[in-house]
Amino acid sequence: MSASPPATTEPKKKRGSDLKVLWHLLFKRTKGDTHAERLDSFYSGQADAYDSFRERLLHGRNELFSAIDFPDGGTWIDMGAGTGENAERVGDRLASLDKVYQVDLSTSLLAVAKARAEQRGWSNVEPVEFDATKFVPENGLGSVDVVTFSYSLTMIPDWFAAMEHALALLKPGGVIGVVDFYVGRKYPAEGLRKHSWFTRSFWPVWFASDNVFLDKDHVPFLRSKFEPVDFEERYGKVPYIPFIRAPHYWFVGRKASHG
């Protein structure tokens, strides 16, 4: 009788990685006097397991990056880029870009992003430790083709400033792309999803424990500042929490052209 094949260790590794992330999400106290210090306190012990767990939590990213038109020779800034995984979602279009800046304040996540860029041979990709409300590329304001925020806007304390800064960075006709958790207003504008009292009450409290602040004004602000190109409001599963779904959206908009 032939020997049975050895049991795979992949599920065990996945569970181990999940437990590490869950411990940081549920029990680890975030410390630090500055936003950068708090980010590193939160992510330093889970950076290597970050992508696997959040693949099942952060929905809509593939749809967002599929909807964005990245121009040949263009410049893309990914704000709050974390481990740099979003560049993987752009696929072959990444090579056609002249410059990609991956901006984040977490040194532990940026270390993963730098290793990824080196391993992939992405010579046009530069991970940068900087504040999303202040970073300016070498070509200055008004020189960028695409700015994205992938589940980072809810973690930026002054998200209004981040959005206004993104608007200033973009060329006329440039594209903004945002995907994130959110809650709707109690009385949303016509055409926008109306969330239940439970959704509007539970999820902001649940996420706030990890310094993720859901906001009722994200979508109205984006729709007021940019011409909508693609916009969806959805619900997505949360690992290990059955029966309920967290609300998220993705938005692709265009900055007004001169004239």
Summary of the structure (lengths in Angstrom):
residues: 259
radius of gyration: 19.0
end to end distance: 79.1
largest distance: 79.1
contacts: 775
relative contact order: 0.14
helix: 39%
strand: 24%
